[in-house]
Amino acid sequence: MMNADQVQRVDAWLLEHAAMPNKETGLRAAFPDLHFTFCDDADVLSDDAFLASAGFNLYLIDASSHCLQLTVDLAVASGLVVASREEN
């Protein structure tokens, strides 16, 4: 289970380390209790980003069943998809 504070801390970390060359490794080290998946936002088949930020969207991951799925429910979320997007 995740909470809104965790998502906000991940968002703040990503914004602070935007120029970091290997931010995936750094993010996982900073938040070892969370699962992260990284992709391009165009690869996410959902319009339900939990949080839209500068240069990326954060989607919640539900791993409670056999397959991972996206959710908007923090009570079942165990991780985040960090989906980068190009700013226009």
PDB file with one MODEL, atoms N, CA, C and O in Angstrom:
MODEL        1
ATOM      1  N   MET A   1       0.845  -1.175   0.000  1.00  0.00           N
ATOM      2  CA  MET A   1       0.000   0.000   0.000  1.00  0.00           C
ATOM      3  C   MET A   1       0.890   1.237   0.000  1.00  0.00           C
ATOM      4  O   MET A   1       1.889   1.299   0.716  1.00  0.00           O
ATOM      5  N   MET A   2       0.522   2.197  -0.793  1.00  0.00           N
ATOM      6  CA  MET A   2       1.243   3.467  -0.872  1.00  0.00           C
ATOM      7  C   MET A   2       0.379   4.568  -0.280  1.00  0.00           C
ATOM      8  O   MET A   2      -0.806   4.381  -0.006  1.00  0.00           O
ATOM      9  N   ASN A   3       1.005   5.714  -0.094  1.00  0.00           N
ATOM     10  CA  ASN A   3       0.240   6.882   0.339  1.00  0.00           C
ATOM     11  C   ASN A   3       0.659   8.088  -0.499  1.00  0.00           C
ATOM     12  O   ASN A   3       1.689   8.064  -1.172  1.00  0.00           O
ATOM     13  N   ALA A   4      -0.141   9.119  -0.448  1.00  0.00           N
ATOM     14  CA  ALA A   4       0.082  10.310  -1.268  1.00  0.00           C
ATOM     15  C   ALA A   4       1.418  10.967  -0.952  1.00  0.00           C
ATOM     16  O   ALA A   4       2.054  11.529  -1.844  1.00  0.00           O
ATOM     17  N   ASP A   5       1.849  10.905   0.296  1.00  0.00           N
ATOM     18  CA  ASP A   5       3.134  11.495   0.673  1.00  0.00           C
ATOM     19  C   ASP A   5       4.290  10.821  -0.066  1.00  0.00           C
ATOM     20  O   ASP A   5       5.220  11.494  -0.511  1.00  0.00           O
ATOM     21  N   GLN A   6       4.233   9.491  -0.197  1.00  0.00           N
ATOM     22  CA  GLN A   6       5.282   8.776  -0.934  1.00  0.00           C
ATOM     23  C   GLN A   6       5.339   9.239  -2.386  1.00  0.00           C
ATOM     24  O   GLN A   6       6.421   9.461  -2.930  1.00  0.00           O
ATOM     25  N   VAL A   7       4.189   9.380  -3.003  1.00  0.00           N
ATOM     26  CA  VAL A   7       4.140   9.814  -4.396  1.00  0.00           C
ATOM     27  C   VAL A   7       4.708  11.225  -4.510  1.00  0.00           C
ATOM     28  O   VAL A   7       5.453  11.517  -5.446  1.00  0.00           O
ATOM     29  N   GLN A   8       4.372  12.086  -3.586  1.00  0.00           N
ATOM     30  CA  GLN A   8       4.897  13.459  -3.606  1.00  0.00           C
ATOM     31  C   GLN A   8       6.411  13.481  -3.411  1.00  0.00           C
ATOM     32  O   GLN A   8       7.105  14.286  -4.033  1.00  0.00           O
ATOM     33  N   ARG A   9       6.929  12.597  -2.547  1.00  0.00           N
ATOM     34  CA  ARG A   9       8.382  12.534  -2.337  1.00  0.00           C
ATOM     35  C   ARG A   9       9.090  12.008  -3.581  1.00  0.00           C
ATOM     36  O   ARG A   9      10.171  12.490  -3.921  1.00  0.00           O
ATOM     37  N   VAL A  10       8.504  11.035  -4.262  1.00  0.00           N
ATOM     38  CA  VAL A  10       9.079  10.537  -5.515  1.00  0.00           C
ATOM     39  C   VAL A  10       9.070  11.653  -6.549  1.00  0.00           C
ATOM     40  O   VAL A  10      10.070  11.864  -7.235  1.00  0.00           O
ATOM     41  N   ASP A  11       7.966  12.366  -6.672  1.00  0.00           N
ATOM     42  CA  ASP A  11       7.865  13.487  -7.603  1.00  0.00           C
ATOM     43  C   ASP A  11       8.952  14.519  -7.308  1.00  0.00           C
ATOM     44  O   ASP A  11       9.646  14.962  -8.224  1.00  0.00           O
ATOM     45  N   ALA A  12       9.107  14.902  -6.052  1.00  0.00           N
ATOM     46  CA  ALA A  12      10.123  15.888  -5.670  1.00  0.00           C
ATOM     47  C   ALA A  12      11.528  15.384  -6.000  1.00  0.00           C
ATOM     48  O   ALA A  12      12.367  16.141  -6.487  1.00  0.00           O
ATOM     49  N   TRP A  13      11.778  14.104  -5.731  1.00  0.00           N
ATOM     50  CA  TRP A  13      13.095  13.524  -6.029  1.00  0.00           C
ATOM     51  C   TRP A  13      13.376  13.584  -7.528  1.00  0.00           C
ATOM     52  O   TRP A  13      14.467  13.975  -7.941  1.00  0.00           O
ATOM     53  N   LEU A  14      12.394  13.196  -8.340  1.00  0.00           N
ATOM     54  CA  LEU A  14      12.570  13.220  -9.790  1.00  0.00           C
ATOM     55  C   LEU A  14      12.814  14.630 -10.313  1.00  0.00           C
ATOM     56  O   LEU A  14      13.647  14.827 -11.198  1.00  0.00           O
ATOM     57  N   LEU A  15      12.106  15.596  -9.781  1.00  0.00           N
ATOM     58  CA  LEU A  15      12.310  16.981 -10.204  1.00  0.00           C
ATOM     59  C   LEU A  15      13.692  17.480  -9.799  1.00  0.00           C
ATOM     60  O   LEU A  15      14.356  18.174 -10.570  1.00  0.00           O
ATOM     61  N   GLU A  16      14.121  17.130  -8.604  1.00  0.00           N
ATOM     62  CA  GLU A  16      15.432  17.563  -8.110  1.00  0.00           C
ATOM     63  C   GLU A  16      16.576  16.908  -8.887  1.00  0.00           C
ATOM     64  O   GLU A  16      17.629  17.520  -9.066  1.00  0.00           O
ATOM     65  N   HIS A  17      16.381  15.691  -9.342  1.00  0.00           N
ATOM     66  CA  HIS A  17      17.430  14.938 -10.026  1.00  0.00           C
ATOM     67  C   HIS A  17      17.161  14.782 -11.527  1.00  0.00           C
ATOM     68  O   HIS A  17      17.613  13.813 -12.138  1.00  0.00           O
ATOM     69  N   ALA A  18      16.441  15.714 -12.112  1.00  0.00           N
ATOM     70  CA  ALA A  18      16.047  15.609 -13.521  1.00  0.00           C
ATOM     71  C   ALA A  18      17.239  15.440 -14.462  1.00  0.00           C
ATOM     72  O   ALA A  18      17.127  14.748 -15.475  1.00  0.00           O
ATOM     73  N   ALA A  19      18.360  16.050 -14.150  1.00  0.00           N
ATOM     74  CA  ALA A  19      19.531  15.978 -15.027  1.00  0.00           C
ATOM     75  C   ALA A  19      20.431  14.778 -14.719  1.00  0.00           C
ATOM     76  O   ALA A  19      21.425  14.555 -15.409  1.00  0.00           O
ATOM     77  N   MET A  20      20.090  14.021 -13.705  1.00  0.00           N
ATOM     78  CA  MET A  20      20.913  12.864 -13.323  1.00  0.00           C
ATOM     79  C   MET A  20      20.923  11.848 -14.460  1.00  0.00           C
ATOM     80  O   MET A  20      19.860  11.477 -14.957  1.00  0.00           O
ATOM     81  N   PRO A  21      22.114  11.384 -14.888  1.00  0.00           N
ATOM     82  CA  PRO A  21      22.169  10.464 -16.027  1.00  0.00           C
ATOM     83  C   PRO A  21      21.564   9.082 -15.762  1.00  0.00           C
ATOM     84  O   PRO A  21      21.002   8.485 -16.679  1.00  0.00           O
ATOM     85  N   ASN A  22      21.660   8.574 -14.575  1.00  0.00           N
ATOM     86  CA  ASN A  22      21.141   7.237 -14.272  1.00  0.00           C
ATOM     87  C   ASN A  22      20.125   7.329 -13.137  1.00  0.00           C
ATOM     88  O   ASN A  22      20.279   6.702 -12.088  1.00  0.00           O
ATOM     89  N   LYS A  23      19.088   8.124 -13.372  1.00  0.00           N
ATOM     90  CA  LYS A  23      18.135   8.372 -12.283  1.00  0.00           C
ATOM     91  C   LYS A  23      17.324   7.142 -11.883  1.00  0.00           C
ATOM     92  O   LYS A  23      16.807   7.089 -10.767  1.00  0.00           O
ATOM     93  N   GLU A  24      17.202   6.148 -12.772  1.00  0.00           N
ATOM     94  CA  GLU A  24      16.473   4.932 -12.412  1.00  0.00           C
ATOM     95  C   GLU A  24      17.137   4.249 -11.211  1.00  0.00           C
ATOM     96  O   GLU A  24      16.463   3.863 -10.256  1.00  0.00           O
ATOM     97  N   THR A  25      18.454   4.107 -11.271  1.00  0.00           N
ATOM     98  CA  THR A  25      19.196   3.481 -10.177  1.00  0.00           C
ATOM     99  C   THR A  25      19.115   4.331  -8.914  1.00  0.00           C
ATOM    100  O   THR A  25      18.934   3.804  -7.816  1.00  0.00           O
ATOM    101  N   GLY A  26      19.249   5.635  -9.069  1.00  0.00           N
ATOM    102  CA  GLY A  26      19.178   6.538  -7.922  1.00  0.00           C
ATOM    103  C   GLY A  26      17.813   6.531  -7.267  1.00  0.00           C
ATOM    104  O   GLY A  26      17.713   6.553  -6.040  1.00  0.00           O
ATOM    105  N   LEU A  27      16.767   6.501  -8.064  1.00  0.00           N
ATOM    106  CA  LEU A  27      15.407   6.480  -7.526  1.00  0.00           C
ATOM    107  C   LEU A  27      15.146   5.188  -6.771  1.00  0.00           C
ATOM    108  O   LEU A  27      14.557   5.200  -5.690  1.00  0.00           O
ATOM    109  N   ARG A  28      15.582   4.080  -7.338  1.00  0.00           N
ATOM    110  CA  ARG A  28      15.401   2.794  -6.649  1.00  0.00           C
ATOM    111  C   ARG A  28      16.180   2.750  -5.340  1.00  0.00           C
ATOM    112  O   ARG A  28      15.712   2.159  -4.366  1.00  0.00           O
ATOM    113  N   ALA A  29      17.346   3.357  -5.301  1.00  0.00           N
ATOM    114  CA  ALA A  29      18.138   3.396  -4.067  1.00  0.00           C
ATOM    115  C   ALA A  29      17.477   4.308  -3.026  1.00  0.00           C
ATOM    116  O   ALA A  29      17.522   4.024  -1.829  1.00  0.00           O
ATOM    117  N   ALA A  30      16.874   5.385  -3.483  1.00  0.00           N
ATOM    118  CA  ALA A  30      16.231   6.332  -2.566  1.00  0.00           C
ATOM    119  C   ALA A  30      14.920   5.796  -2.000  1.00  0.00           C
ATOM    120  O   ALA A  30      14.522   6.164  -0.894  1.00  0.00           O
ATOM    121  N   PHE A  31      14.248   4.926  -2.759  1.00  0.00           N
ATOM    122  CA  PHE A  31      12.955   4.373  -2.354  1.00  0.00           C
ATOM    123  C   PHE A  31      12.962   2.850  -2.539  1.00  0.00           C
ATOM    124  O   PHE A  31      12.242   2.335  -3.394  1.00  0.00           O
ATOM    125  N   PRO A  32      13.756   2.130  -1.756  1.00  0.00           N
ATOM    126  CA  PRO A  32      13.912   0.685  -1.970  1.00  0.00           C
ATOM    127  C   PRO A  32      12.651  -0.140  -1.699  1.00  0.00           C
ATOM    128  O   PRO A  32      12.566  -1.293  -2.122  1.00  0.00           O
ATOM    129  N   ASP A  33      11.691   0.432  -1.010  1.00  0.00           N
ATOM    130  CA  ASP A  33      10.467  -0.300  -0.687  1.00  0.00           C
ATOM    131  C   ASP A  33       9.414  -0.215  -1.794  1.00  0.00           C
ATOM    132  O   ASP A  33       8.365  -0.851  -1.697  1.00  0.00           O
ATOM    133  N   LEU A  34       9.684   0.565  -2.845  1.00  0.00           N
ATOM    134  CA  LEU A  34       8.717   0.736  -3.933  1.00  0.00           C
ATOM    135  C   LEU A  34       9.221   0.090  -5.212  1.00  0.00           C
ATOM    136  O   LEU A  34      10.424   0.021  -5.461  1.00  0.00           O
ATOM    137  N   HIS A  35       8.275  -0.383  -6.018  1.00  0.00           N
ATOM    138  CA  HIS A  35       8.581  -0.932  -7.338  1.00  0.00           C
ATOM    139  C   HIS A  35       8.449   0.194  -8.359  1.00  0.00           C
ATOM    140  O   HIS A  35       7.484   0.958  -8.317  1.00  0.00           O
ATOM    141  N   PHE A  36       9.412   0.303  -9.274  1.00  0.00           N
ATOM    142  CA  PHE A  36       9.361   1.315 -10.327  1.00  0.00           C
ATOM    143  C   PHE A  36       9.493   0.659 -11.688  1.00  0.00           C
ATOM    144  O   PHE A  36      10.260  -0.286 -11.870  1.00  0.00           O
ATOM    145  N   THR A  37       8.733   1.177 -12.637  1.00  0.00           N
ATOM    146  CA  THR A  37       8.854   0.835 -14.037  1.00  0.00           C
ATOM    147  C   THR A  37       9.035   2.151 -14.782  1.00  0.00           C
ATOM    148  O   THR A  37       8.383   3.147 -14.467  1.00  0.00           O
ATOM    149  N   PHE A  38       9.913   2.150 -15.761  1.00  0.00           N
ATOM    150  CA  PHE A  38      10.210   3.366 -16.511  1.00  0.00           C
ATOM    151  C   PHE A  38       9.877   3.150 -17.974  1.00  0.00           C
ATOM    152  O   PHE A  38      10.206   2.113 -18.550  1.00  0.00           O
ATOM    153  N   CYS A  39       9.221   4.139 -18.575  1.00  0.00           N
ATOM    154  CA  CYS A  39       8.873   4.042 -19.987  1.00  0.00           C
ATOM    155  C   CYS A  39       8.550   5.428 -20.520  1.00  0.00           C
ATOM    156  O   CYS A  39       8.620   6.419 -19.793  1.00  0.00           O
ATOM    157  N   ASP A  40       8.202   5.484 -21.776  1.00  0.00           N
ATOM    158  CA  ASP A  40       7.732   6.707 -22.400  1.00  0.00           C
ATOM    159  C   ASP A  40       6.222   6.794 -22.177  1.00  0.00           C
ATOM    160  O   ASP A  40       5.533   5.775 -22.209  1.00  0.00           O
ATOM    161  N   ASP A  41       5.714   7.976 -21.958  1.00  0.00           N
ATOM    162  CA  ASP A  41       4.284   8.127 -21.689  1.00  0.00           C
ATOM    163  C   ASP A  41       3.419   7.652 -22.856  1.00  0.00           C
ATOM    164  O   ASP A  41       2.285   7.217 -22.652  1.00  0.00           O
ATOM    165  N   ALA A  42       3.943   7.733 -24.064  1.00  0.00           N
ATOM    166  CA  ALA A  42       3.180   7.267 -25.231  1.00  0.00           C
ATOM    167  C   ALA A  42       2.959   5.754 -25.193  1.00  0.00           C
ATOM    168  O   ALA A  42       2.077   5.240 -25.881  1.00  0.00           O
ATOM    169  N   ASP A  43       3.754   5.040 -24.394  1.00  0.00           N
ATOM    170  CA  ASP A  43       3.606   3.590 -24.278  1.00  0.00           C
ATOM    171  C   ASP A  43       2.587   3.162 -23.232  1.00  0.00           C
ATOM    172  O   ASP A  43       2.272   1.977 -23.121  1.00  0.00           O
ATOM    173  N   VAL A  44       2.071   4.116 -22.464  1.00  0.00           N
ATOM    174  CA  VAL A  44       1.091   3.808 -21.417  1.00  0.00           C
ATOM    175  C   VAL A  44      -0.305   3.938 -22.012  1.00  0.00           C
ATOM    176  O   VAL A  44      -0.666   4.986 -22.546  1.00  0.00           O
ATOM    177  N   LEU A  45      -1.078   2.876 -21.917  1.00  0.00           N
ATOM    178  CA  LEU A  45      -2.418   2.866 -22.500  1.00  0.00           C
ATOM    179  C   LEU A  45      -3.456   3.295 -21.475  1.00  0.00           C
ATOM    180  O   LEU A  45      -4.405   2.567 -21.184  1.00  0.00           O
ATOM    181  N   SER A  46      -3.256   4.496 -20.933  1.00  0.00           N
ATOM    182  CA  SER A  46      -4.179   5.017 -19.935  1.00  0.00           C
ATOM    183  C   SER A  46      -4.070   6.532 -19.902  1.00  0.00           C
ATOM    184  O   SER A  46      -2.998   7.099 -20.114  1.00  0.00           O
ATOM    185  N   ASP A  47      -5.181   7.169 -19.635  1.00  0.00           N
ATOM    186  CA  ASP A  47      -5.199   8.616 -19.436  1.00  0.00           C
ATOM    187  C   ASP A  47      -5.284   8.963 -17.953  1.00  0.00           C
ATOM    188  O   ASP A  47      -5.460  10.126 -17.591  1.00  0.00           O
ATOM    189  N   ASP A  48      -5.156   7.943 -17.092  1.00  0.00           N
ATOM    190  CA  ASP A  48      -5.360   8.122 -15.655  1.00  0.00           C
ATOM    191  C   ASP A  48      -4.049   8.252 -14.884  1.00  0.00           C
ATOM    192  O   ASP A  48      -3.795   7.493 -13.949  1.00  0.00           O
ATOM    193  N   ALA A  49      -3.217   9.216 -15.278  1.00  0.00           N
ATOM    194  CA  ALA A  49      -2.000   9.466 -14.505  1.00  0.00           C
ATOM    195  C   ALA A  49      -2.410   9.918 -13.109  1.00  0.00           C
ATOM    196  O   ALA A  49      -3.296  10.757 -12.950  1.00  0.00           O
ATOM    197  N   PHE A  50      -1.757   9.355 -12.108  1.00  0.00           N
ATOM    198  CA  PHE A  50      -2.052   9.770 -10.734  1.00  0.00           C
ATOM    199  C   PHE A  50      -1.509  11.163 -10.493  1.00  0.00           C
ATOM    200  O   PHE A  50      -2.104  11.953  -9.759  1.00  0.00           O
ATOM    201  N   LEU A  51      -0.365  11.467 -11.119  1.00  0.00           N
ATOM    202  CA  LEU A  51       0.247  12.781 -10.943  1.00  0.00           C
ATOM    203  C   LEU A  51       0.960  13.153 -12.234  1.00  0.00           C
ATOM    204  O   LEU A  51       1.769  12.380 -12.747  1.00  0.00           O
ATOM    205  N   ALA A  52       0.667  14.316 -12.752  1.00  0.00           N
ATOM    206  CA  ALA A  52       1.361  14.848 -13.923  1.00  0.00           C
ATOM    207  C   ALA A  52       2.359  15.884 -13.427  1.00  0.00           C
ATOM    208  O   ALA A  52       2.002  16.792 -12.676  1.00  0.00           O
ATOM    209  N   SER A  53       3.598  15.745 -13.847  1.00  0.00           N
ATOM    210  CA  SER A  53       4.644  16.649 -13.393  1.00  0.00           C
ATOM    211  C   SER A  53       5.437  17.134 -14.594  1.00  0.00           C
ATOM    212  O   SER A  53       5.123  16.783 -15.731  1.00  0.00           O
ATOM    213  N   ALA A  54       6.446  17.926 -14.351  1.00  0.00           N
ATOM    214  CA  ALA A  54       7.262  18.486 -15.431  1.00  0.00           C
ATOM    215  C   ALA A  54       8.088  17.397 -16.098  1.00  0.00           C
ATOM    216  O   ALA A  54       9.070  16.921 -15.528  1.00  0.00           O
ATOM    217  N   GLY A  55       7.696  17.005 -17.292  1.00  0.00           N
ATOM    218  CA  GLY A  55       8.460  16.043 -18.060  1.00  0.00           C
ATOM    219  C   GLY A  55       8.089  14.589 -17.863  1.00  0.00           C
ATOM    220  O   GLY A  55       8.640  13.718 -18.536  1.00  0.00           O
ATOM    221  N   PHE A  56       7.166  14.305 -16.956  1.00  0.00           N
ATOM    222  CA  PHE A  56       6.782  12.901 -16.733  1.00  0.00           C
ATOM    223  C   PHE A  56       5.410  12.831 -16.075  1.00  0.00           C
ATOM    224  O   PHE A  56       4.934  13.791 -15.470  1.00  0.00           O
ATOM    225  N   ASN A  57       4.793  11.663 -16.215  1.00  0.00           N
ATOM    226  CA  ASN A  57       3.567  11.324 -15.490  1.00  0.00           C
ATOM    227  C   ASN A  57       3.878  10.166 -14.564  1.00  0.00           C
ATOM    228  O   ASN A  57       4.719   9.324 -14.878  1.00  0.00           O
ATOM    229  N   LEU A  58       3.209  10.119 -13.431  1.00  0.00           N
ATOM    230  CA  LEU A  58       3.328   8.991 -12.517  1.00  0.00           C
ATOM    231  C   LEU A  58       2.005   8.234 -12.495  1.00  0.00           C
ATOM    232  O   LEU A  58       0.944   8.812 -12.261  1.00  0.00           O
ATOM    233  N   TYR A  59       2.092   6.926 -12.745  1.00  0.00           N
ATOM    234  CA  TYR A  59       0.940   6.035 -12.715  1.00  0.00           C
ATOM    235  C   TYR A  59       1.133   5.047 -11.573  1.00  0.00           C
ATOM    236  O   TYR A  59       2.256   4.617 -11.310  1.00  0.00           O
ATOM    237  N   LEU A  60       0.063   4.687 -10.900  1.00  0.00           N
ATOM    238  CA  LEU A  60       0.131   3.718  -9.806  1.00  0.00           C
ATOM    239  C   LEU A  60       0.068   2.296 -10.351  1.00  0.00           C
ATOM    240  O   LEU A  60      -0.680   2.007 -11.284  1.00  0.00           O
ATOM    241  N   ILE A  61       0.865   1.416  -9.755  1.00  0.00           N
ATOM    242  CA  ILE A  61       0.886   0.003 -10.125  1.00  0.00           C
ATOM    243  C   ILE A  61       0.219  -0.820  -9.030  1.00  0.00           C
ATOM    244  O   ILE A  61       0.509  -0.650  -7.846  1.00  0.00           O
ATOM    245  N   ASP A  62      -0.672  -1.708  -9.437  1.00  0.00           N
ATOM    246  CA  ASP A  62      -1.306  -2.674  -8.539  1.00  0.00           C
ATOM    247  C   ASP A  62      -0.724  -4.047  -8.857  1.00  0.00           C
ATOM    248  O   ASP A  62      -0.905  -4.566  -9.958  1.00  0.00           O
ATOM    249  N   ALA A  63      -0.029  -4.626  -7.893  1.00  0.00           N
ATOM    250  CA  ALA A  63       0.580  -5.950  -8.086  1.00  0.00           C
ATOM    251  C   ALA A  63      -0.104  -7.003  -7.221  1.00  0.00           C
ATOM    252  O   ALA A  63       0.492  -8.036  -6.918  1.00  0.00           O
ATOM    253  N   SER A  64      -1.337  -6.754  -6.825  1.00  0.00           N
ATOM    254  CA  SER A  64      -2.019  -7.666  -5.897  1.00  0.00           C
ATOM    255  C   SER A  64      -2.532  -8.940  -6.560  1.00  0.00           C
ATOM    256  O   SER A  64      -2.831  -9.919  -5.877  1.00  0.00           O
ATOM    257  N   SER A  65      -2.634  -8.929  -7.881  1.00  0.00           N
ATOM    258  CA  SER A  65      -3.091 -10.139  -8.565  1.00  0.00           C
ATOM    259  C   SER A  65      -1.939 -10.723  -9.382  1.00  0.00           C
ATOM    260  O   SER A  65      -0.800 -10.268  -9.273  1.00  0.00           O
ATOM    261  N   HIS A  66      -2.231 -11.702 -10.176  1.00  0.00           N
ATOM    262  CA  HIS A  66      -1.210 -12.405 -10.952  1.00  0.00           C
ATOM    263  C   HIS A  66      -0.425 -11.464 -11.867  1.00  0.00           C
ATOM    264  O   HIS A  66       0.796 -11.586 -11.967  1.00  0.00           O
ATOM    265  N   CYS A  67      -1.092 -10.546 -12.524  1.00  0.00           N
ATOM    266  CA  CYS A  67      -0.455  -9.620 -13.452  1.00  0.00           C
ATOM    267  C   CYS A  67      -0.471  -8.198 -12.897  1.00  0.00           C
ATOM    268  O   CYS A  67      -1.398  -7.806 -12.188  1.00  0.00           O
ATOM    269  N   LEU A  68       0.562  -7.438 -13.227  1.00  0.00           N
ATOM    270  CA  LEU A  68       0.576  -6.026 -12.848  1.00  0.00           C
ATOM    271  C   LEU A  68      -0.488  -5.297 -13.658  1.00  0.00           C
ATOM    272  O   LEU A  68      -0.764  -5.631 -14.810  1.00  0.00           O
ATOM    273  N   GLN A  69      -1.079  -4.283 -13.014  1.00  0.00           N
ATOM    274  CA  GLN A  69      -2.038  -3.445 -13.723  1.00  0.00           C
ATOM    275  C   GLN A  69      -1.974  -2.041 -13.149  1.00  0.00           C
ATOM    276  O   GLN A  69      -1.506  -1.836 -12.029  1.00  0.00           O
ATOM    277  N   LEU A  70      -2.444  -1.084 -13.918  1.00  0.00           N
ATOM    278  CA  LEU A  70      -2.514   0.287 -13.433  1.00  0.00           C
ATOM    279  C   LEU A  70      -3.759   0.458 -12.592  1.00  0.00           C
ATOM    280  O   LEU A  70      -4.771  -0.211 -12.798  1.00  0.00           O
ATOM    281  N   THR A  71      -3.662   1.369 -11.636  1.00  0.00           N
ATOM    282  CA  THR A  71      -4.795   1.657 -10.771  1.00  0.00           C
ATOM    283  C   THR A  71      -4.782   3.139 -10.425  1.00  0.00           C
ATOM    284  O   THR A  71      -3.777   3.816 -10.640  1.00  0.00           O
ATOM    285  N   VAL A  72      -5.864   3.638  -9.903  1.00  0.00           N
ATOM    286  CA  VAL A  72      -5.915   4.992  -9.355  1.00  0.00           C
ATOM    287  C   VAL A  72      -6.131   4.928  -7.846  1.00  0.00           C
ATOM    288  O   VAL A  72      -6.321   5.956  -7.195  1.00  0.00           O
ATOM    289  N   ASP A  73      -6.102   3.722  -7.297  1.00  0.00           N
ATOM    290  CA  ASP A  73      -6.377   3.479  -5.879  1.00  0.00           C
ATOM    291  C   ASP A  73      -5.078   3.302  -5.095  1.00  0.00           C
ATOM    292  O   ASP A  73      -4.409   2.277  -5.227  1.00  0.00           O
ATOM    293  N   LEU A  74      -4.723   4.285  -4.287  1.00  0.00           N
ATOM    294  CA  LEU A  74      -3.513   4.198  -3.468  1.00  0.00           C
ATOM    295  C   LEU A  74      -3.535   3.009  -2.520  1.00  0.00           C
ATOM    296  O   LEU A  74      -2.480   2.476  -2.176  1.00  0.00           O
ATOM    297  N   ALA A  75      -4.708   2.591  -2.098  1.00  0.00           N
ATOM    298  CA  ALA A  75      -4.821   1.504  -1.124  1.00  0.00           C
ATOM    299  C   ALA A  75      -4.295   0.175  -1.665  1.00  0.00           C
ATOM    300  O   ALA A  75      -3.913  -0.694  -0.880  1.00  0.00           O
ATOM    301  N   VAL A  76      -4.266  -0.001  -2.978  1.00  0.00           N
ATOM    302  CA  VAL A  76      -3.770  -1.253  -3.559  1.00  0.00           C
ATOM    303  C   VAL A  76      -2.461  -1.061  -4.318  1.00  0.00           C
ATOM    304  O   VAL A  76      -1.893  -2.032  -4.818  1.00  0.00           O
ATOM    305  N   ALA A  77      -1.978   0.165  -4.410  1.00  0.00           N
ATOM    306  CA  ALA A  77      -0.767   0.453  -5.175  1.00  0.00           C
ATOM    307  C   ALA A  77       0.483   0.012  -4.420  1.00  0.00           C
ATOM    308  O   ALA A  77       0.594   0.184  -3.206  1.00  0.00           O
ATOM    309  N   SER A  78       1.422  -0.563  -5.172  1.00  0.00           N
ATOM    310  CA  SER A  78       2.692  -0.985  -4.576  1.00  0.00           C
ATOM    311  C   SER A  78       3.883  -0.379  -5.299  1.00  0.00           C
ATOM    312  O   SER A  78       5.026  -0.611  -4.907  1.00  0.00           O
ATOM    313  N   GLY A  79       3.634   0.386  -6.336  1.00  0.00           N
ATOM    314  CA  GLY A  79       4.727   0.988  -7.070  1.00  0.00           C
ATOM    315  C   GLY A  79       4.229   1.993  -8.083  1.00  0.00           C
ATOM    316  O   GLY A  79       3.043   2.313  -8.150  1.00  0.00           O
ATOM    317  N   LEU A  80       5.180   2.486  -8.878  1.00  0.00           N
ATOM    318  CA  LEU A  80       4.874   3.554  -9.820  1.00  0.00           C
ATOM    319  C   LEU A  80       5.478   3.291 -11.183  1.00  0.00           C
ATOM    320  O   LEU A  80       6.569   2.734 -11.303  1.00  0.00           O
ATOM    321  N   VAL A  81       4.749   3.701 -12.206  1.00  0.00           N
ATOM    322  CA  VAL A  81       5.297   3.812 -13.545  1.00  0.00           C
ATOM    323  C   VAL A  81       5.727   5.267 -13.693  1.00  0.00           C
ATOM    324  O   VAL A  81       4.923   6.183 -13.521  1.00  0.00           O
ATOM    325  N   VAL A  82       6.993   5.467 -14.011  1.00  0.00           N
ATOM    326  CA  VAL A  82       7.513   6.794 -14.300  1.00  0.00           C
ATOM    327  C   VAL A  82       7.556   6.891 -15.815  1.00  0.00           C
ATOM    328  O   VAL A  82       8.420   6.299 -16.462  1.00  0.00           O
ATOM    329  N   ALA A  83       6.621   7.639 -16.372  1.00  0.00           N
ATOM    330  CA  ALA A  83       6.454   7.719 -17.820  1.00  0.00           C
ATOM    331  C   ALA A  83       6.898   9.095 -18.313  1.00  0.00           C
ATOM    332  O   ALA A  83       6.221  10.099 -18.092  1.00  0.00           O
ATOM    333  N   SER A  84       8.042   9.119 -18.983  1.00  0.00           N
ATOM    334  CA  SER A  84       8.574  10.392 -19.453  1.00  0.00           C
ATOM    335  C   SER A  84       7.756  10.890 -20.641  1.00  0.00           C
ATOM    336  O   SER A  84       7.253  10.108 -21.447  1.00  0.00           O
ATOM    337  N   ARG A  85       7.642  12.188 -20.721  1.00  0.00           N
ATOM    338  CA  ARG A  85       6.944  12.776 -21.848  1.00  0.00           C
ATOM    339  C   ARG A  85       7.679  14.031 -22.282  1.00  0.00           C
ATOM    340  O   ARG A  85       8.330  14.703 -21.483  1.00  0.00           O
ATOM    341  N   GLU A  86       7.560  14.322 -23.542  1.00  0.00           N
ATOM    342  CA  GLU A  86       8.212  15.506 -24.087  1.00  0.00           C
ATOM    343  C   GLU A  86       7.320  16.700 -23.840  1.00  0.00           C
ATOM    344  O   GLU A  86       6.110  16.661 -24.066  1.00  0.00           O
ATOM    345  N   GLU A  87       7.942  17.754 -23.375  1.00  0.00           N
ATOM    346  CA  GLU A  87       7.208  18.996 -23.142  1.00  0.00           C
ATOM    347  C   GLU A  87       7.145  19.779 -24.453  1.00  0.00           C
ATOM    348  O   GLU A  87       8.142  19.876 -25.169  1.00  0.00           O
ATOM    349  N   ASN A  88       5.985  20.330 -24.764  1.00  0.00           N
ATOM    350  CA  ASN A  88       5.840  21.117 -25.980  1.00  0.00           C
ATOM    351  C   ASN A  88       6.052  22.577 -25.688  1.00  0.00           C
ATOM    352  O   ASN A  88       5.969  23.406 -26.594  1.00  0.00           O
TER     353      ASN A  88
ENDMDL
END
